[in-house]
Amino acid sequence: MNTKLNQIQHRLAIGNEQERLAALAELLECGQQGFDCFMEHSLKDKSEKVQQSAYWILHEYNPYLKSSTEEGRKIHPTDTITCLAISPNNKIIVGGTWQKIWVWDLQTGEILYSLFGHSHWVLSVAISPDGNTLVSGSADQTIKIWNLTNGKLTKTLNGHSSWVNAVSISKDGNTIVSGSSDKTVKLWDVQSGDCVRTLEG
């Protein structure tokens, strides 16, 4: 297994985009070591296309690996909404995508504004019970807190060492819970931005 991993890592180091994408896909066949290597290389790759495609590889579909002769519509990562949340008053819907969060008026379907701040896929979004705060988790390993009324970024939370796949806000609006591919769940204080507890195992 180590020999195979070494060969794949060598291809990741010297290959072109297509070769690196194929190598990333092979890593997922190499157990936990391969998955850990996949996470490390997909986040650090110099190509934005490879970084975008890592999400699709995890979901067993990657348009960049398909040949030009294959049938079907080619899906571009920028077309893809990876997560959604609806405000408690059912007036706003937010969706995460590649490096961006869209905010729509749920009644009219019009785009109100978009939020920029993440450097990779936005994988999870959550809106506070009062509808004023948005929390986003990303493959860039960060959690961001936004003022949903004016679209301003208020805090960036650092502490996870891999993709942040899930975020949620407690009913009292004081605590954020995040789940990550680093195999931890963290609890954060909304006001201070401090991590107050880490759950492992």
LINFENHU-V766957 format. One record per backbone hydrogen bond with DSSP energy under -0.5 kcal/mol. NH is the residue of the N-H (numbers start at 1). CO is the residue of the C=O. E is the energy in kcal/mol with one decimal. If there is no record, write none. Layout:
nh:NH co:CO e:E
nh:NH co:CO e:E
This chain:
nh:5 co:1 e:-2.7
nh:6 co:2 e:-2.5
nh:7 co:3 e:-2.1
nh:8 co:4 e:-2.5
nh:9 co:5 e:-2.8
nh:10 co:6 e:-2.0
nh:11 co:7 e:-1.8
nh:12 co:8 e:-2.1
nh:13 co:9 e:-1.5
nh:14 co:10 e:-1.7
nh:15 co:11 e:-2.5
nh:20 co:16 e:-2.6
nh:21 co:17 e:-2.5
nh:22 co:18 e:-2.2
nh:23 co:19 e:-2.1
nh:24 co:20 e:-2.4
nh:25 co:21 e:-2.1
nh:26 co:22 e:-1.8
nh:27 co:23 e:-1.6
nh:28 co:24 e:-0.8
nh:28 co:25 e:-0.7
nh:29 co:26 e:-2.0
nh:30 co:27 e:-1.9
nh:34 co:30 e:-1.4
nh:35 co:31 e:-2.2
nh:36 co:32 e:-2.7
nh:37 co:33 e:-2.2
nh:38 co:34 e:-2.6
nh:39 co:35 e:-2.5
nh:40 co:36 e:-2.0
nh:41 co:37 e:-2.6
nh:42 co:38 e:-2.7
nh:43 co:39 e:-1.4
nh:44 co:40 e:-1.1
nh:45 co:41 e:-1.3
nh:51 co:47 e:-2.0
nh:52 co:48 e:-2.7
nh:53 co:49 e:-2.4
nh:54 co:50 e:-1.3
nh:55 co:51 e:-0.6
nh:55 co:52 e:-1.0
nh:56 co:52 e:-0.7
nh:57 co:53 e:-2.6
nh:58 co:54 e:-1.9
nh:59 co:55 e:-1.1
nh:60 co:57 e:-1.7
nh:61 co:56 e:-3.0
nh:65 co:62 e:-1.6
nh:66 co:62 e:-0.5
nh:66 co:63 e:-0.8
nh:70 co:67 e:-1.3
nh:75 co:73 e:-0.6
nh:79 co:76 e:-2.5
nh:80 co:77 e:-1.5
nh:82 co:80 e:-0.6
nh:82 co:96 e:-2.7
nh:83 co:96 e:-0.9
nh:85 co:94 e:-1.9
nh:87 co:92 e:-2.8
nh:90 co:87 e:-2.3
nh:93 co:104 e:-1.9
nh:94 co:85 e:-2.8
nh:95 co:102 e:-2.2
nh:96 co:83 e:-1.8
nh:97 co:100 e:-2.4
nh:99 co:97 e:-0.8
nh:99 co:120 e:-1.5
nh:101 co:115 e:-2.0
nh:102 co:95 e:-3.0
nh:103 co:113 e:-2.1
nh:104 co:93 e:-3.1
nh:105 co:110 e:-3.0
nh:106 co:91 e:-2.4
nh:106 co:104 e:-0.7
nh:107 co:91 e:-0.6
nh:109 co:105 e:-2.9
nh:112 co:103 e:-3.0
nh:112 co:110 e:-0.5
nh:113 co:103 e:-1.3
nh:115 co:101 e:-3.0
nh:117 co:99 e:-0.8
nh:122 co:97 e:-2.1
nh:123 co:121 e:-0.7
nh:123 co:137 e:-2.1
nh:124 co:137 e:-1.7
nh:126 co:135 e:-2.2
nh:128 co:133 e:-2.7
nh:131 co:128 e:-1.9
nh:134 co:146 e:-2.3
nh:135 co:126 e:-2.9
nh:136 co:144 e:-2.4
nh:137 co:124 e:-2.7
nh:138 co:142 e:-1.7
nh:139 co:121 e:-2.8
nh:141 co:138 e:-1.3
nh:143 co:157 e:-2.0
nh:144 co:136 e:-2.5
nh:145 co:155 e:-2.8
nh:146 co:134 e:-3.3
nh:147 co:152 e:-3.2
nh:148 co:132 e:-2.7
nh:148 co:146 e:-0.8
nh:149 co:132 e:-0.7
nh:150 co:147 e:-0.5
nh:151 co:147 e:-2.1
nh:152 co:147 e:-0.6
nh:154 co:145 e:-3.0
nh:155 co:145 e:-1.6
nh:157 co:143 e:-3.8
nh:158 co:156 e:-0.5
nh:159 co:141 e:-0.5
nh:159 co:160 e:-0.5
nh:160 co:141 e:-0.6
nh:164 co:138 e:-2.5
nh:165 co:163 e:-0.9
nh:165 co:179 e:-1.3
nh:166 co:179 e:-1.7
nh:168 co:177 e:-2.0
nh:170 co:175 e:-2.8
nh:173 co:170 e:-1.8
nh:176 co:188 e:-2.2
nh:177 co:168 e:-2.8
nh:178 co:186 e:-2.5
nh:179 co:166 e:-2.6
nh:180 co:184 e:-1.9
nh:181 co:163 e:-2.5
nh:183 co:180 e:-1.4
nh:185 co:199 e:-2.2
nh:186 co:178 e:-2.4
nh:187 co:197 e:-2.7
nh:188 co:176 e:-2.7
nh:189 co:194 e:-2.8
nh:190 co:174 e:-2.5
nh:190 co:188 e:-0.6
nh:193 co:189 e:-2.5
nh:196 co:187 e:-2.7
nh:196 co:194 e:-0.6
nh:197 co:187 e:-1.4
nh:199 co:185 e:-3.6
nh:201 co:183 e:-0.6
